[in-house]
Amino acid sequence: MKKSRSAYEQFMAMTPAERDKAVAKFDEEFAADMFGPPPPQAVAQMRRARAKPGRPKIGKGAKVVSVSVEKDLLARSDALARKLKVGRAALIARGLRAVLAATGER
């Protein structure tokens, strides 16, 4: 079975005149003028590619807050989070839900 020639090999097999004709389109000053605006699906694909992946939304999304916690309480809660195999934020959210439920808040 004969191996097909690569694009480079095909190009080099051309005569100099054929090569000049093949690359003439790249000599134009404003090659970008040959193109129109991208179709809507290409625009959507580019927007998705540019978007940062981030974390998946849970509920209505998340808000970053800064709170002060006693060092000992934080260490104990981190140990509990590791034991329960959840993150610190998940443990705090769980605690907030428990307090809200205990006080009758939704």
C-alpha positions as CSV (number, residue, x, y, z in Angstrom):
1,M,0.0,0.0,0.0
2,K,1.5,3.3,-1.1
3,K,1.6,6.0,1.6
4,S,-0.1,9.3,0.6
5,R,2.1,12.3,0.3
6,S,1.9,15.0,2.9
7,A,0.7,18.5,2.0
8,Y,4.3,19.7,2.2
9,E,5.5,17.0,-0.2
10,Q,2.6,17.8,-2.6
11,F,3.6,21.5,-2.5
12,M,7.3,20.8,-3.1
13,A,6.4,18.5,-6.0
14,M,4.8,21.5,-7.8
15,T,6.6,23.6,-10.3
16,P,7.7,27.1,-9.2
17,A,4.9,28.7,-11.2
18,E,2.3,26.4,-9.6
19,R,3.7,27.2,-6.2
20,D,3.5,31.0,-6.9
21,K,-0.1,30.6,-8.0
22,A,-1.0,28.5,-4.9
23,V,0.4,31.1,-2.4
24,A,-0.7,34.2,-4.3
25,K,-3.8,34.6,-2.1
26,F,-1.6,35.1,0.9
27,D,0.2,38.0,-0.7
28,E,-2.9,40.2,-0.6
29,E,-2.7,43.1,1.8
30,F,-6.1,42.9,3.4
31,A,-7.0,39.2,3.4
32,A,-9.5,39.8,6.2
33,D,-11.7,41.8,3.9
34,M,-12.6,38.6,2.1
35,F,-14.5,37.4,5.2
36,G,-17.9,38.6,6.4
37,P,-19.2,38.5,10.0
38,P,-19.3,35.1,11.6
39,P,-22.6,33.2,11.6
40,P,-24.6,33.3,14.9
41,Q,-23.7,29.8,15.8
42,A,-19.9,30.6,15.4
43,V,-20.4,33.7,17.6
44,A,-22.1,31.5,20.3
45,Q,-19.3,28.9,20.1
46,M,-16.6,31.7,20.5
47,R,-18.5,33.1,23.5
48,R,-18.6,29.7,25.2
49,A,-14.9,29.1,24.5
50,R,-14.0,32.5,26.0
51,A,-16.2,32.0,29.1
52,K,-14.4,30.9,32.2
53,P,-15.6,27.5,33.3
54,G,-16.2,28.4,37.0
55,R,-18.2,26.3,39.4
56,P,-21.6,25.0,38.6
57,K,-24.5,27.1,40.0
58,I,-26.3,25.7,43.0
59,G,-29.6,27.3,43.7
60,K,-29.5,31.0,42.8
61,G,-25.7,31.1,42.7
62,A,-23.2,32.0,45.4
63,K,-22.0,35.2,47.0
64,V,-18.5,35.4,48.5
65,V,-18.5,36.8,52.0
66,S,-15.8,37.5,54.5
67,V,-16.5,36.6,58.1
68,S,-14.4,36.4,61.3
69,V,-14.3,33.1,63.1
70,E,-12.4,32.2,66.2
71,K,-9.3,30.2,65.4
72,D,-10.3,27.2,67.6
73,L,-13.9,27.2,66.2
74,L,-12.5,27.3,62.7
75,A,-10.1,24.4,63.4
76,R,-12.9,22.3,64.9
77,S,-15.2,23.0,62.0
78,D,-12.4,22.2,59.5
79,A,-11.8,18.9,61.3
80,L,-15.6,18.1,61.1
81,A,-15.7,19.0,57.4
82,R,-12.8,16.6,56.7
83,K,-14.6,13.9,58.7
84,L,-17.8,14.5,56.9
85,K,-15.9,14.8,53.6
86,V,-17.4,18.1,52.7
87,G,-15.9,21.5,52.2
88,R,-15.8,24.3,54.7
89,A,-18.3,26.4,52.7
90,A,-20.7,23.4,52.5
91,L,-20.4,22.8,56.3
92,I,-21.1,26.5,57.0
93,A,-24.1,26.4,54.6
94,R,-25.4,23.3,56.3
95,G,-25.1,25.0,59.7
96,L,-26.9,28.2,58.4
97,R,-29.7,26.1,57.0
98,A,-30.1,24.3,60.4
99,V,-30.2,27.5,62.3
100,L,-32.8,29.0,59.9
101,A,-34.9,25.9,60.1
102,A,-34.7,25.8,63.9
103,T,-35.9,29.5,64.1
104,G,-38.7,28.8,61.6
105,E,-37.2,30.8,58.7
106,R,-37.3,29.5,55.2
